[in-house]
Amino acid sequence: MKCVFCEIVSGNMPCHKVWEDENFLAFLSIFPNTEGVTVIIPKKHYSSYVFDLPRNI
């Protein structure tokens, strides 16, 4: 299975984009627990746990 976030970044999966720059993408969650919940992801794929990411991310 491909990474769902990589599919969103590549445009193969739709999203409600709210912000984007060369390194990050922000979009509305499809399962928000509160109206307007936004997901922010790096455009580069990282397969490890969030706390193992480089500090500059």
C-alpha positions as CSV (number, residue, x, y, z in Angstrom):
1,M,0.0,0.0,0.0
2,K,1.3,3.5,-0.9
3,C,1.6,6.2,1.7
4,V,-1.8,8.1,1.8
5,F,0.1,11.4,2.5
6,C,2.4,10.9,-0.5
7,E,-0.7,10.2,-2.6
8,I,-2.3,13.5,-1.4
9,V,1.0,15.5,-2.1
10,S,1.3,14.0,-5.6
11,G,-2.4,14.9,-6.4
12,N,-3.5,11.3,-6.8
13,M,-5.9,11.7,-3.8
14,P,-8.1,14.7,-3.4
15,C,-8.0,17.0,-0.5
16,H,-9.3,20.4,0.6
17,K,-6.0,22.3,0.5
18,V,-5.8,25.4,2.8
19,W,-2.1,26.2,2.4
20,E,1.0,25.0,0.6
21,D,4.6,26.0,0.1
22,E,7.6,24.2,-1.4
23,N,8.1,21.9,1.7
24,F,4.7,21.5,3.4
25,L,1.0,21.0,2.6
26,A,-2.0,21.8,4.9
27,F,-5.5,20.4,4.3
28,L,-8.7,19.9,6.1
29,S,-9.2,16.6,7.9
30,I,-11.8,14.3,6.4
31,F,-12.6,13.0,9.9
32,P,-12.4,16.2,12.1
33,N,-13.4,16.0,15.8
34,T,-13.9,19.8,15.6
35,E,-14.9,21.9,12.6
36,G,-11.8,23.2,10.7
37,V,-9.3,20.6,11.9
38,T,-6.3,21.0,9.6
39,V,-3.5,18.4,8.9
40,I,-0.1,19.8,8.1
41,I,2.4,17.4,6.5
42,P,5.9,17.6,5.0
43,K,5.9,17.0,1.2
44,K,9.0,14.7,1.6
45,H,8.1,11.2,2.7
46,Y,9.3,10.1,6.2
47,S,8.6,6.6,7.2
48,S,9.6,6.9,10.9
49,Y,7.9,8.1,14.0
50,V,7.3,11.9,14.3
51,F,9.7,12.3,17.2
52,D,12.5,10.7,15.1
53,L,12.3,13.4,12.4
54,P,15.1,15.9,11.9
55,R,14.8,18.9,14.2
56,N,14.4,21.3,11.2
57,I,11.2,19.7,10.1
